[in-house]
Amino acid sequence: MSKITLLNKNIQKTFIWLKDIEDNMEWLYEDKSTALALLRAVLCALREHLPLNNLAHFSAQLPVVIRGFLFQDWNPEHVAFKERKAEDFLASVKAHLPESAQALDMEKVVTAVFTTIAGEIDLGEINKLKKILPKPLSNFFPDVTDRGGFSFN
C-alpha cells in the first residue's frame, strides 16, 4: 500500500469518526470543524488523565491522523492528574475547546466522543481505559460487551 493510499484511508477514517461524533451529539446539521474540536478537546483531556504507558497503548489503537490530534501540543513531562474528578475532566475539555463550542453541554460532548472511541477501537482497550479511569470518568464510556450495541450505566 502506498503512503498516499495509507494517508487517504486515515483521512477517510477521521471523517467517519467526525460523522459519528455529529450523530452522537444528535446534531441536525453537519459541522465537521466543531466535531473535530470536540474530538481534539476530549483526547487532550484524556491524555492528561492517563499514565504514560496506558496512553501509549491507547494511542496505538487510533488512526494516524487522530493520534496526531491526541499528541498535538503535548508535553511528555506533564504528569497525569492525581485529582481525577469528573468536574476537573469536564473543565479540561472545556478549556481545550474554542470559545464558540464552550456553551455545549460538556457531559454530552464527552459521552459523544467516548461513544465514538468505544465503537472504533479494540474492546479490550476500552475495558482497560474504564478500569484505569476513576468511576466518574469511566461512566462517560458506554458499557461495551460486543460490537452489537452500547448501554450506559
N, CA, C and O atoms as a GROMACS GRO file, in nm:
protein
  612
    1MET      N    1   0.086  -0.118   0.000
    1MET     CA    2   0.000   0.000   0.000
    1MET      C    3   0.090   0.124   0.000
    1MET      O    4   0.183   0.134   0.080
    2SER      N    5   0.061   0.216  -0.090
    2SER     CA    6   0.143   0.337  -0.097
    2SER      C    7   0.114   0.428   0.022
    2SER      O    8   0.012   0.418   0.089
    3LYS      N    9   0.209   0.518   0.046
    3LYS     CA   10   0.193   0.612   0.157
    3LYS      C   11   0.073   0.704   0.134
    3LYS      O   12   0.005   0.742   0.230
    4ILE      N   13   0.048   0.740   0.009
    4ILE     CA   14  -0.067   0.826  -0.022
    4ILE      C   15  -0.196   0.750   0.006
    4ILE      O   16  -0.290   0.807   0.063
    5THR      N   17  -0.204   0.624  -0.033
    5THR     CA   18  -0.323   0.543  -0.007
    5THR      C   19  -0.346   0.531   0.143
    5THR      O   20  -0.459   0.543   0.190
    6LEU      N   21  -0.240   0.506   0.217
    6LEU     CA   22  -0.250   0.495   0.363
    6LEU      C   23  -0.299   0.626   0.423
    6LEU      O   24  -0.384   0.626   0.512
    7LEU      N   25  -0.247   0.738   0.376
    7LEU     CA   26  -0.290   0.868   0.425
    7LEU      C   27  -0.438   0.891   0.391
    7LEU      O   28  -0.514   0.939   0.475
    8ASN      N   29  -0.477   0.858   0.269
    8ASN     CA   30  -0.617   0.875   0.230
    8ASN      C   31  -0.709   0.791   0.317
    8ASN      O   32  -0.816   0.838   0.357
    9LYS      N   33  -0.670   0.667   0.348
    9LYS     CA   34  -0.751   0.581   0.434
    9LYS      C   35  -0.766   0.642   0.573
    9LYS      O   36  -0.873   0.636   0.633
   10ASN      N   37  -0.657   0.700   0.624
   10ASN     CA   38  -0.662   0.761   0.757
   10ASN      C   39  -0.748   0.887   0.758
   10ASN      O   40  -0.820   0.912   0.855
   11ILE      N   41  -0.741   0.964   0.654
   11ILE     CA   42  -0.826   1.083   0.645
   11ILE      C   43  -0.972   1.041   0.635
   11ILE      O   44  -1.059   1.101   0.699
   12GLN      N   45  -0.999   0.939   0.556
   12GLN     CA   46  -1.135   0.887   0.543
   12GLN      C   47  -1.186   0.837   0.679
   12GLN      O   48  -1.300   0.864   0.716
   13LYS      N   49  -1.102   0.765   0.752
   13LYS     CA   50  -1.139   0.714   0.884
   13LYS      C   51  -1.167   0.830   0.980
   13LYS      O   52  -1.260   0.823   1.061
   14THR      N   53  -1.089   0.935   0.971
   14THR     CA   54  -1.110   1.053   1.056
   14THR      C   55  -1.248   1.113   1.028
   14THR      O   56  -1.319   1.150   1.122
   15PHE      N   57  -1.286   1.123   0.901
   15PHE     CA   58  -1.419   1.176   0.868
   15PHE      C   59  -1.530   1.087   0.920
   15PHE      O   60  -1.636   1.136   0.958
   16ILE      N   61  -1.508   0.956   0.922
   16ILE     CA   62  -1.608   0.864   0.979
   16ILE      C   63  -1.623   0.892   1.128
   16ILE      O   64  -1.735   0.896   1.179
   17TRP      N   65  -1.512   0.912   1.198
   17TRP     CA   66  -1.518   0.944   1.341
   17TRP      C   67  -1.593   1.076   1.363
   17TRP      O   68  -1.676   1.087   1.453
   18LEU      N   69  -1.564   1.176   1.280
   18LEU     CA   70  -1.630   1.306   1.296
   18LEU      C   71  -1.781   1.294   1.271
   18LEU      O   72  -1.860   1.356   1.341
   19LYS      N   73  -1.819   1.215   1.173
   19LYS     CA   74  -1.962   1.192   1.146
   19LYS      C   75  -2.027   1.122   1.266
   19LYS      O   76  -2.139   1.155   1.304
   20ASP      N   77  -1.957   1.025   1.324
   20ASP     CA   78  -2.009   0.956   1.444
   20ASP      C   79  -2.029   1.055   1.559
   20ASP      O   80  -2.129   1.048   1.631
   21ILE      N   81  -1.936   1.145   1.576
   21ILE     CA   82  -1.949   1.245   1.682
   21ILE      C   83  -2.070   1.334   1.656
   21ILE      O   84  -2.147   1.362   1.747
   22GLU      N   85  -2.086   1.379   1.532
   22GLU     CA   86  -2.203   1.460   1.496
   22GLU      C   87  -2.331   1.383   1.528
   22GLU      O   88  -2.425   1.439   1.586
   23ASP      N   89  -2.336   1.256   1.491
   23ASP     CA   90  -2.455   1.174   1.519
   23ASP      C   91  -2.476   1.157   1.669
   23ASP      O   92  -2.589   1.167   1.716
   24ASN      N   93  -2.369   1.132   1.743
   24ASN     CA   94  -2.380   1.114   1.888
   24ASN      C   95  -2.422   1.243   1.959
   24ASN      O   96  -2.482   1.239   2.066
   25MET      N   97  -2.388   1.356   1.900
   25MET     CA   98  -2.432   1.485   1.955
   25MET      C   99  -2.576   1.516   1.915
   25MET      O  100  -2.636   1.611   1.964
   26GLU      N  101  -2.630   1.434   1.825
   26GLU     CA  102  -2.767   1.449   1.775
   26GLU      C  103  -2.788   1.582   1.704
   26GLU      O  104  -2.893   1.644   1.716
   27TRP      N  105  -2.685   1.623   1.629
   27TRP     CA  106  -2.696   1.744   1.551
   27TRP      C  107  -2.778   1.717   1.427
   27TRP      O  108  -2.770   1.608   1.369
   28LEU      N  109  -2.856   1.813   1.387
   28LEU     CA  110  -2.938   1.801   1.267
   28LEU      C  111  -2.865   1.854   1.144
   28LEU      O  112  -2.922   1.861   1.035
   29TYR      N  113  -2.740   1.892   1.160
   29TYR     CA  114  -2.660   1.951   1.053
   29TYR      C  115  -2.518   1.898   1.065
   29TYR      O  116  -2.478   1.848   1.171
   30GLU      N  117  -2.444   1.909   0.958
   30GLU     CA  118  -2.303   1.870   0.962
   30GLU      C  119  -2.220   1.988   1.009
   30GLU      O  120  -2.238   2.101   0.964
   31ASP      N  121  -2.129   1.960   1.098
   31ASP     CA  122  -2.036   2.062   1.146
   31ASP      C  123  -1.905   1.992   1.181
   31ASP      O  124  -1.874   1.969   1.298
   32LYS      N  125  -1.830   1.958   1.076
   32LYS     CA  126  -1.706   1.882   1.095
   32LYS      C  127  -1.603   1.960   1.177
   32LYS      O  128  -1.528   1.900   1.254
   33SER      N  129  -1.598   2.091   1.161
   33SER     CA  130  -1.497   2.167   1.234
   33SER      C  131  -1.525   2.164   1.384
   33SER      O  132  -1.432   2.153   1.464
   34THR      N  133  -1.652   2.174   1.424
   34THR     CA  134  -1.684   2.164   1.567
   34THR      C  135  -1.665   2.022   1.616
   34THR      O  136  -1.614   2.001   1.726
   35ALA      N  137  -1.705   1.922   1.536
   35ALA     CA  138  -1.684   1.783   1.575
   35ALA      C  139  -1.536   1.756   1.596
   35ALA      O  140  -1.498   1.685   1.690
   36LEU      N  141  -1.452   1.811   1.509
   36LEU     CA  142  -1.307   1.794   1.523
   36LEU      C  143  -1.257   1.862   1.652
   36LEU      O  144  -1.173   1.807   1.722
   37ALA      N  145  -1.310   1.980   1.681
   37ALA     CA  146  -1.271   2.050   1.804
   37ALA      C  147  -1.311   1.968   1.927
   37ALA      O  148  -1.236   1.962   2.024
   38LEU      N  149  -1.429   1.906   1.924
   38LEU     CA  150  -1.473   1.822   2.036
   38LEU      C  151  -1.382   1.702   2.052
   38LEU      O  152  -1.339   1.670   2.162
   39LEU      N  153  -1.352   1.635   1.941
   39LEU     CA  154  -1.264   1.518   1.945
   39LEU      C  155  -1.128   1.555   2.003
   39LEU      O  156  -1.077   1.488   2.093
   40ARG      N  157  -1.072   1.662   1.951
   40ARG     CA  158  -0.939   1.704   1.998
   40ARG      C  159  -0.942   1.741   2.146
   40ARG      O  160  -0.852   1.703   2.221
   41ALA      N  161  -1.043   1.814   2.189
   41ALA     CA  162  -1.051   1.857   2.329
   41ALA      C  163  -1.063   1.738   2.424
   41ALA      O  164  -0.998   1.734   2.528
   42VAL      N  165  -1.146   1.641   2.388
   42VAL     CA  166  -1.163   1.523   2.473
   42VAL      C  167  -1.035   1.440   2.474
   42VAL      O  168  -0.994   1.391   2.580
   43LEU      N  169  -0.972   1.423   2.359
   43LEU     CA  170  -0.846   1.348   2.355
   43LEU      C  171  -0.739   1.415   2.440
   43LEU      O  172  -0.665   1.347   2.512
   44CYS      N  173  -0.729   1.546   2.432
   44CYS     CA  174  -0.629   1.619   2.512
   44CYS      C  175  -0.657   1.604   2.661
   44CYS      O  176  -0.564   1.584   2.740
   45ALA      N  177  -0.782   1.614   2.701
   45ALA     CA  178  -0.816   1.596   2.842
   45ALA      C  179  -0.789   1.453   2.886
   45ALA      O  180  -0.740   1.429   2.996
   46LEU      N  181  -0.820   1.358   2.799
   46LEU     CA  182  -0.798   1.217   2.833
   46LEU      C  183  -0.650   1.187   2.850
   46LEU      O  184  -0.612   1.116   2.944
   47ARG      N  185  -0.566   1.240   2.762
   47ARG     CA  186  -0.421   1.213   2.774
   47ARG      C  187  -0.365   1.268   2.905
   47ARG      O  188  -0.269   1.213   2.959
   48GLU      N  189  -0.425   1.375   2.955
   48GLU     CA  190  -0.379   1.433   3.081
   48GLU      C  191  -0.421   1.351   3.202
   48GLU      O  192  -0.373   1.373   3.312
   49HIS      N  193  -0.511   1.256   3.180
   49HIS     CA  194  -0.562   1.173   3.289
   49HIS      C  195  -0.518   1.028   3.280
   49HIS      O  196  -0.564   0.943   3.356
   50LEU      N  197  -0.426   0.999   3.186
   50LEU     CA  198  -0.378   0.862   3.170
   50LEU      C  199  -0.230   0.852   3.202
   50LEU      O  200  -0.152   0.939   3.164
   51PRO      N  201  -0.190   0.746   3.272
   51PRO     CA  202  -0.047   0.719   3.288
   51PRO      C  203   0.017   0.698   3.151
   51PRO      O  204  -0.049   0.653   3.058
   52LEU      N  205   0.144   0.731   3.139
   52LEU     CA  206   0.215   0.729   3.012
   52LEU      C  207   0.205   0.595   2.939
   52LEU      O  208   0.178   0.593   2.819
   53ASN      N  209   0.224   0.484   3.009
   53ASN     CA  210   0.220   0.354   2.940
   53ASN      C  211   0.080   0.324   2.887
   53ASN      O  212   0.066   0.266   2.779
   54ASN      N  213  -0.024   0.363   2.959
   54ASN     CA  214  -0.161   0.342   2.912
   54ASN      C  215  -0.193   0.435   2.795
   54ASN      O  216  -0.266   0.397   2.703
   55LEU      N  217  -0.139   0.555   2.799
   55LEU     CA  218  -0.157   0.649   2.689
   55LEU      C  219  -0.095   0.591   2.562
   55LEU      O  220  -0.154   0.603   2.454
   56ALA      N  221   0.021   0.530   2.574
   56ALA     CA  222   0.088   0.471   2.458
   56ALA      C  223   0.003   0.358   2.400
   56ALA      O  224  -0.013   0.350   2.278
   57HIS      N  225  -0.050   0.271   2.484
   57HIS     CA  226  -0.134   0.160   2.436
   57HIS      C  227  -0.262   0.213   2.370
   57HIS      O  228  -0.303   0.164   2.266
   58PHE      N  229  -0.323   0.313   2.432
   58PHE     CA  230  -0.445   0.372   2.376
   58PHE      C  231  -0.415   0.436   2.240
   58PHE      O  232  -0.489   0.415   2.144
   59SER      N  233  -0.308   0.513   2.233
   59SER     CA  234  -0.277   0.585   2.108
   59SER      C  235  -0.250   0.489   1.993
   59SER      O  236  -0.278   0.522   1.878
   60ALA      N  237  -0.196   0.373   2.023
   60ALA     CA  238  -0.167   0.275   1.918
   60ALA      C  239  -0.294   0.225   1.850
   60ALA      O  240  -0.289   0.173   1.738
   61GLN      N  241  -0.408   0.240   1.917
   61GLN     CA  242  -0.536   0.196   1.862
   61GLN      C  243  -0.599   0.300   1.770
   61GLN      O  244  -0.694   0.270   1.698
   62LEU      N  245  -0.548   0.421   1.772
   62LEU     CA  246  -0.609   0.531   1.697
   62LEU      C  247  -0.557   0.540   1.555
   62LEU      O  248  -0.441   0.508   1.529
   63PRO      N  249  -0.642   0.583   1.462
   63PRO     CA  250  -0.591   0.613   1.328
   63PRO      C  251  -0.483   0.721   1.337
   63PRO      O  252  -0.485   0.805   1.428
   64VAL      N  253  -0.389   0.719   1.244
   64VAL     CA  254  -0.272   0.807   1.249
   64VAL      C  255  -0.311   0.954   1.263
   64VAL      O  256  -0.252   1.026   1.344
   65VAL      N  257  -0.407   0.999   1.185
   65VAL     CA  258  -0.446   1.141   1.189
   65VAL      C  259  -0.502   1.176   1.327
   65VAL      O  260  -0.467   1.281   1.383
   66ILE      N  261  -0.586   1.090   1.382
   66ILE     CA  262  -0.645   1.116   1.514
   66ILE      C  263  -0.538   1.107   1.622
   66ILE      O  264  -0.543   1.183   1.719
   67ARG      N  265  -0.443   1.018   1.607
   67ARG     CA  266  -0.331   1.009   1.702
   67ARG      C  267  -0.254   1.141   1.704
   67ARG      O  268  -0.205   1.184   1.808
   68GLY      N  269  -0.243   1.203   1.588
   68GLY     CA  270  -0.177   1.334   1.582
   68GLY      C  271  -0.249   1.439   1.665
   68GLY      O  272  -0.185   1.522   1.730
   69PHE      N  273  -0.383   1.436   1.664
   69PHE     CA  274  -0.459   1.529   1.747
   69PHE      C  275  -0.437   1.501   1.895
   69PHE      O  276  -0.431   1.594   1.977
   70LEU      N  277  -0.424   1.373   1.930
   70LEU     CA  278  -0.401   1.334   2.069
   70LEU      C  279  -0.271   1.395   2.121
   70LEU      O  280  -0.265   1.442   2.235
   71PHE      N  281  -0.168   1.393   2.039
   71PHE     CA  282  -0.036   1.437   2.084
   71PHE      C  283  -0.002   1.581   2.048
   71PHE      O  284   0.105   1.630   2.085
   72GLN      N  285  -0.090   1.649   1.977
   72GLN     CA  286  -0.065   1.788   1.940
   72GLN      C  287  -0.047   1.873   2.067
   72GLN      O  288  -0.129   1.868   2.158
   73ASP      N  289   0.061   1.950   2.071
   73ASP     CA  290   0.093   2.040   2.183
   73ASP      C  291   0.116   1.966   2.315
   73ASP      O  292   0.107   2.026   2.422
   74TRP      N  293   0.145   1.838   2.310
   74TRP     CA  294   0.163   1.757   2.431
   74TRP      C  295   0.302   1.778   2.489
   74TRP      O  296   0.400   1.783   2.416
   75ASN      N  297   0.309   1.789   2.620
   75ASN     CA  298   0.436   1.795   2.691
   75ASN      C  299   0.450   1.664   2.768
   75ASN      O  300   0.380   1.644   2.867
   76PRO      N  301   0.540   1.574   2.725
   76PRO     CA  302   0.551   1.444   2.790
   76PRO      C  303   0.599   1.451   2.935
   76PRO      O  304   0.588   1.353   3.008
   77GLU      N  305   0.650   1.564   2.976
   77GLU     CA  306   0.692   1.579   3.115
   77GLU      C  307   0.574   1.606   3.207
   77GLU      O  308   0.586   1.601   3.329
   78HIS      N  309   0.458   1.636   3.146
   78HIS     CA  310   0.337   1.661   3.224
   78HIS      C  311   0.290   1.530   3.288
   78HIS      O  312   0.269   1.431   3.218
   79VAL      N  313   0.274   1.530   3.417
   79VAL     CA  314   0.234   1.409   3.490
   79VAL      C  315   0.082   1.399   3.492
   79VAL      O  316   0.013   1.500   3.499
   80ALA      N  317   0.031   1.276   3.487
   80ALA     CA  318  -0.114   1.256   3.495
   80ALA      C  319  -0.168   1.316   3.624
   80ALA      O  320  -0.101   1.314   3.728
   81PHE      N  321  -0.288   1.369   3.619
   81PHE     CA  322  -0.351   1.430   3.736
   81PHE      C  323  -0.365   1.329   3.850
   81PHE      O  324  -0.391   1.211   3.827
   82LYS      N  325  -0.346   1.378   3.970
   82LYS     CA  326  -0.375   1.293   4.086
   82LYS      C  327  -0.522   1.307   4.123
   82LYS      O  328  -0.588   1.209   4.158
   83GLU      N  329  -0.574   1.428   4.114
   83GLU     CA  330  -0.716   1.453   4.136
   83GLU      C  331  -0.786   1.433   4.004
   83GLU      O  332  -0.769   1.513   3.912
   84ARG      N  333  -0.864   1.328   3.993
   84ARG     CA  334  -0.926   1.298   3.864
   84ARG      C  335  -1.077   1.289   3.881
   84ARG      O  336  -1.136   1.182   3.866
   85LYS      N  337  -1.137   1.401   3.912
   85LYS     CA  338  -1.282   1.408   3.929
   85LYS      C  339  -1.346   1.443   3.796
   85LYS      O  340  -1.283   1.502   3.709
   86ALA      N  341  -1.472   1.407   3.782
   86ALA     CA  342  -1.545   1.436   3.658
   86ALA      C  343  -1.546   1.586   3.630
   86ALA      O  344  -1.530   1.627   3.515
   87GLU      N  345  -1.564   1.667   3.733
   87GLU     CA  346  -1.570   1.813   3.712
   87GLU      C  347  -1.438   1.865   3.655
   87GLU      O  348  -1.437   1.953   3.569
   88ASP      N  349  -1.325   1.809   3.706
   88ASP     CA  350  -1.194   1.852   3.656
   88ASP      C  351  -1.176   1.812   3.510
   88ASP      O  352  -1.124   1.888   3.429
   89PHE      N  353  -1.221   1.691   3.478
   89PHE     CA  354  -1.210   1.642   3.341
   89PHE      C  355  -1.294   1.729   3.247
   89PHE      O  356  -1.248   1.769   3.141
   90LEU      N  357  -1.418   1.757   3.287
   90LEU     CA  358  -1.506   1.840   3.204
   90LEU      C  359  -1.450   1.980   3.187
   90LEU      O  360  -1.461   2.039   3.080
   91ALA      N  361  -1.391   2.033   3.293
   91ALA     CA  362  -1.328   2.166   3.284
   91ALA      C  363  -1.209   2.164   3.188
   91ALA      O  364  -1.186   2.260   3.114
   92SER      N  365  -1.134   2.055   3.191
   92SER     CA  366  -1.020   2.041   3.100
   92SER      C  367  -1.067   2.034   2.955
   92SER      O  368  -1.007   2.096   2.867
   93VAL      N  369  -1.174   1.959   2.930
   93VAL     CA  370  -1.230   1.952   2.795
   93VAL      C  371  -1.272   2.092   2.750
   93VAL      O  372  -1.238   2.135   2.639
   94LYS      N  373  -1.344   2.161   2.835
   94LYS     CA  374  -1.391   2.295   2.801
   94LYS      C  375  -1.275   2.391   2.772
   94LYS      O  376  -1.283   2.473   2.681
   95ALA      N  377  -1.168   2.379   2.849
   95ALA     CA  378  -1.052   2.466   2.831
   95ALA      C  379  -0.983   2.441   2.696
   95ALA      O  380  -0.919   2.531   2.642
   96HIS      N  381  -0.995   2.321   2.644
   96HIS     CA  382  -0.933   2.289   2.515
   96HIS      C  383  -1.022   2.325   2.396
   96HIS      O  384  -0.979   2.315   2.281
   97LEU      N  385  -1.145   2.366   2.422
   97LEU     CA  386  -1.238   2.398   2.314
   97LEU      C  387  -1.227   2.545   2.272
   97LEU      O  388  -1.192   2.630   2.354
   98PRO      N  389  -1.255   2.573   2.145
   98PRO     CA  390  -1.264   2.714   2.106
   98PRO      C  391  -1.385   2.776   2.175
   98PRO      O  392  -1.479   2.706   2.213
   99GLU      N  393  -1.382   2.906   2.190
   99GLU     CA  394  -1.490   2.977   2.259
   99GLU      C  395  -1.627   2.946   2.199
   99GLU      O  396  -1.727   2.939   2.271
  100SER      N  397  -1.633   2.929   2.069
  100SER     CA  398  -1.761   2.905   2.002
  100SER      C  399  -1.826   2.772   2.043
  100SER      O  400  -1.946   2.755   2.023
  101ALA      N  401  -1.750   2.680   2.099
  101ALA     CA  402  -1.805   2.550   2.139
  101ALA      C  403  -1.817   2.534   2.290
  101ALA      O  404  -1.863   2.430   2.337
  102GLN      N  405  -1.778   2.634   2.366
  102GLN     CA  406  -1.776   2.620   2.511
  102GLN      C  407  -1.914   2.623   2.575
  102GLN      O  408  -1.927   2.588   2.693
  103ALA      N  409  -2.017   2.664   2.501
  103ALA     CA  410  -2.152   2.665   2.557
  103ALA      C  411  -2.219   2.527   2.548
  103ALA      O  412  -2.327   2.507   2.603
  104LEU      N  413  -2.157   2.432   2.479
  104LEU     CA  414  -2.214   2.298   2.467
  104LEU      C  415  -2.214   2.228   2.602
  104LEU      O  416  -2.134   2.262   2.690
  105ASP      N  417  -2.301   2.133   2.618
  105ASP     CA  418  -2.308   2.051   2.739
  105ASP      C  419  -2.185   1.960   2.740
  105ASP      O  420  -2.174   1.869   2.657
  106MET      N  421  -2.093   1.983   2.832
  106MET     CA  422  -1.966   1.910   2.835
  106MET      C  423  -1.985   1.761   2.862
  106MET      O  424  -1.910   1.679   2.808
  107GLU      N  425  -2.082   1.724   2.941
  107GLU     CA  426  -2.108   1.582   2.964
  107GLU      C  427  -2.151   1.514   2.834
  107GLU      O  428  -2.108   1.402   2.804
  108LYS      N  429  -2.234   1.581   2.758
  108LYS     CA  430  -2.279   1.527   2.629
  108LYS      C  431  -2.162   1.519   2.531
  108LYS      O  432  -2.151   1.422   2.455
  109VAL      N  433  -2.076   1.619   2.533
  109VAL     CA  434  -1.958   1.620   2.447
  109VAL      C  435  -1.870   1.499   2.477
  109VAL      O  436  -1.832   1.425   2.386
  110VAL      N  437  -1.838   1.478   2.604
  110VAL     CA  438  -1.751   1.368   2.643
  110VAL      C  439  -1.816   1.234   2.610
  110VAL      O  440  -1.751   1.144   2.557
  111THR      N  441  -1.944   1.221   2.641
  111THR     CA  442  -2.014   1.096   2.610
  111THR      C  443  -2.016   1.070   2.460
  111THR      O  444  -1.998   0.956   2.418
  112ALA      N  445  -2.037   1.172   2.380
  112ALA     CA  446  -2.039   1.156   2.234
  112ALA      C  447  -1.904   1.108   2.182
  112ALA      O  448  -1.897   1.018   2.099
  113VAL      N  449  -1.797   1.169   2.231
  113VAL     CA  450  -1.664   1.131   2.184
  113VAL      C  451  -1.626   0.993   2.238
  113VAL      O  452  -1.573   0.911   2.163
  114PHE      N  453  -1.651   0.967   2.366
  114PHE     CA  454  -1.620   0.836   2.422
  114PHE      C  455  -1.699   0.725   2.353
  114PHE      O  456  -1.647   0.615   2.334
  115THR      N  457  -1.824   0.753   2.314
  115THR     CA  458  -1.904   0.654   2.243
  115THR      C  459  -1.843   0.626   2.106
  115THR      O  460  -1.840   0.512   2.062
  116THR      N  461  -1.796   0.730   2.039
  116THR     CA  462  -1.728   0.712   1.910
  116THR      C  463  -1.603   0.628   1.929
  116THR      O  464  -1.579   0.533   1.853
  117ILE      N  465  -1.522   0.662   2.028
  117ILE     CA  466  -1.400   0.585   2.054
  117ILE      C  467  -1.434   0.439   2.082
  117ILE      O  468  -1.371   0.348   2.027
  118ALA      N  469  -1.534   0.417   2.166
  118ALA     CA  470  -1.572   0.281   2.203
  118ALA      C  471  -1.620   0.200   2.084
  118ALA      O  472  -1.606   0.077   2.081
  119GLY      N  473  -1.676   0.267   1.985
  119GLY     CA  474  -1.722   0.197   1.866
  119GLY      C  475  -1.613   0.169   1.765
  119GLY      O  476  -1.634   0.094   1.670
  120GLU      N  477  -1.497   0.229   1.785
  120GLU     CA  478  -1.393   0.220   1.683
  120GLU      C  479  -1.266   0.146   1.725
  120GLU      O  480  -1.197   0.092   1.639
  121ILE      N  481  -1.234   0.142   1.853
  121ILE     CA  482  -1.110   0.076   1.891
  121ILE      C  483  -1.138  -0.056   1.961
  121ILE      O  484  -1.252  -0.089   1.993
  122ASP      N  485  -1.033  -0.130   1.983
  122ASP     CA  486  -1.041  -0.264   2.042
  122ASP      C  487  -1.117  -0.262   2.174
  122ASP      O  488  -1.092  -0.178   2.260
  123LEU      N  489  -1.209  -0.357   2.190
  123LEU     CA  490  -1.290  -0.365   2.312
  123LEU      C  491  -1.204  -0.386   2.436
  123LEU      O  492  -1.234  -0.332   2.543
  124GLY      N  493  -1.097  -0.463   2.422
  124GLY     CA  494  -1.006  -0.484   2.536
  124GLY      C  495  -0.944  -0.353   2.582
  124GLY      O  496  -0.928  -0.330   2.702
  125GLU      N  497  -0.910  -0.267   2.487
  125GLU     CA  498  -0.851  -0.137   2.522
  125GLU      C  499  -0.953  -0.048   2.591
  125GLU      O  500  -0.920   0.024   2.684
  126ILE      N  501  -1.079  -0.054   2.545
  126ILE     CA  502  -1.185   0.022   2.612
  126ILE      C  503  -1.199  -0.024   2.756
  126ILE      O  504  -1.208   0.058   2.848
  127ASN      N  505  -1.202  -0.154   2.776
  127ASN     CA  506  -1.216  -0.208   2.912
  127ASN      C  507  -1.097  -0.169   3.000
  127ASN      O  508  -1.115  -0.143   3.119
  128LYS      N  509  -0.976  -0.165   2.942
  128LYS     CA  510  -0.859  -0.120   3.018
  128LYS      C  511  -0.875   0.026   3.059
  128LYS      O  512  -0.849   0.063   3.174
  129LEU      N  513  -0.917   0.108   2.964
  129LEU     CA  514  -0.937   0.251   2.993
  129LEU      C  515  -1.039   0.268   3.106
  129LEU      O  516  -1.018   0.348   3.198
  130LYS      N  517  -1.148   0.193   3.099
  130LYS     CA  518  -1.252   0.205   3.200
  130LYS      C  519  -1.202   0.163   3.338
  130LYS      O  520  -1.248   0.216   3.440
  131LYS      N  521  -1.108   0.068   3.343
  131LYS     CA  522  -1.052   0.025   3.472
  131LYS      C  523  -0.952   0.127   3.526
  131LYS      O  524  -0.942   0.146   3.648
  132ILE      N  525  -0.879   0.192   3.436
  132ILE     CA  526  -0.776   0.288   3.476
  132ILE      C  527  -0.839   0.420   3.523
  132ILE      O  528  -0.797   0.478   3.623
  133LEU      N  529  -0.940   0.464   3.451
  133LEU     CA  530  -1.003   0.592   3.483
  133LEU      C  531  -1.089   0.579   3.608
  133LEU      O  532  -1.149   0.474   3.630
  134PRO      N  533  -1.095   0.683   3.688
  134PRO     CA  534  -1.186   0.679   3.804
  134PRO      C  535  -1.330   0.662   3.756
  134PRO      O  536  -1.365   0.701   3.645
  135LYS      N  537  -1.411   0.604   3.840
  135LYS     CA  538  -1.551   0.573   3.806
  135LYS      C  539  -1.625   0.693   3.745
  135LYS      O  540  -1.694   0.675   3.644
  136PRO      N  541  -1.614   0.813   3.803
  136PRO     CA  542  -1.689   0.925   3.742
  136PRO      C  543  -1.651   0.951   3.597
  136PRO      O  544  -1.734   0.998   3.519
  137LEU      N  545  -1.526   0.922   3.559
  137LEU     CA  546  -1.485   0.941   3.420
  137LEU      C  547  -1.520   0.820   3.334
  137LEU      O  548  -1.565   0.835   3.220
  138SER      N  549  -1.500   0.702   3.388
  138SER     CA  550  -1.529   0.581   3.309
  138SER      C  551  -1.678   0.570   3.279
  138SER      O  552  -1.718   0.504   3.183
  139ASN      N  553  -1.761   0.633   3.361
  139ASN     CA  554  -1.907   0.630   3.337
  139ASN      C  555  -1.946   0.702   3.208
  139ASN      O  556  -2.057   0.682   3.158
  140PHE      N  557  -1.859   0.785   3.155
  140PHE     CA  558  -1.887   0.852   3.028
  140PHE      C  559  -1.877   0.755   2.911
  140PHE      O  560  -1.932   0.781   2.804
  141PHE      N  561  -1.806   0.642   2.931
  141PHE     CA  562  -1.799   0.539   2.827
  141PHE      C  563  -1.924   0.453   2.834
  141PHE      O  564  -1.975   0.425   2.942
  142PRO      N  565  -1.973   0.412   2.718
  142PRO     CA  566  -2.085   0.316   2.721
  142PRO      C  567  -2.033   0.180   2.767
  142PRO      O  568  -1.914   0.151   2.753
  143ASP      N  569  -2.122   0.098   2.821
  143ASP     CA  570  -2.085  -0.040   2.851
  143ASP      C  571  -2.077  -0.113   2.717
  143ASP      O  572  -2.173  -0.114   2.639
  144VAL      N  573  -1.964  -0.173   2.692
  144VAL     CA  574  -1.942  -0.239   2.564
  144VAL      C  575  -1.909  -0.385   2.593
  144VAL      O  576  -1.810  -0.416   2.658
  145THR      N  577  -1.993  -0.473   2.543
  145THR     CA  578  -1.964  -0.616   2.557
  145THR      C  579  -1.933  -0.676   2.422
  145THR      O  580  -1.860  -0.774   2.412
  146ASP      N  581  -1.989  -0.619   2.318
  146ASP     CA  582  -1.961  -0.661   2.181
  146ASP      C  583  -1.993  -0.544   2.090
  146ASP      O  584  -2.038  -0.439   2.136
  147ARG      N  585  -1.972  -0.561   1.964
  147ARG     CA  586  -1.998  -0.452   1.869
  147ARG      C  587  -2.147  -0.441   1.834
  147ARG      O  588  -2.186  -0.362   1.748
  148GLY      N  589  -2.230  -0.522   1.902
  148GLY     CA  590  -2.372  -0.523   1.873
  148GLY      C  591  -2.447  -0.404   1.928
  148GLY      O  592  -2.558  -0.374   1.882
  149GLY      N  593  -2.391  -0.335   2.023
  149GLY     CA  594  -2.461  -0.219   2.077
  149GLY      C  595  -2.402  -0.175   2.208
  149GLY      O  596  -2.318  -0.243   2.266
  150PHE      N  597  -2.446  -0.060   2.254
  150PHE     CA  598  -2.398   0.001   2.377
  150PHE      C  599  -2.512   0.016   2.475
  150PHE      O  600  -2.629   0.019   2.437
  151SER      N  601  -2.475   0.026   2.599
  151SER     CA  602  -2.570   0.069   2.702
  151SER      C  603  -2.493   0.155   2.800
  151SER      O  604  -2.370   0.144   2.810
  152PHE      N  605  -2.562   0.239   2.871
  152PHE     CA  606  -2.496   0.326   2.967
  152PHE      C  607  -2.539   0.289   3.107
  152PHE      O  608  -2.649   0.239   3.128
  153ASN      N  609  -2.448   0.313   3.204
  153ASN     CA  610  -2.478   0.283   3.346
  153ASN      C  611  -2.595   0.366   3.393
  153ASN      O  612  -2.635   0.356   3.509
   0.00000   0.00000   0.00000
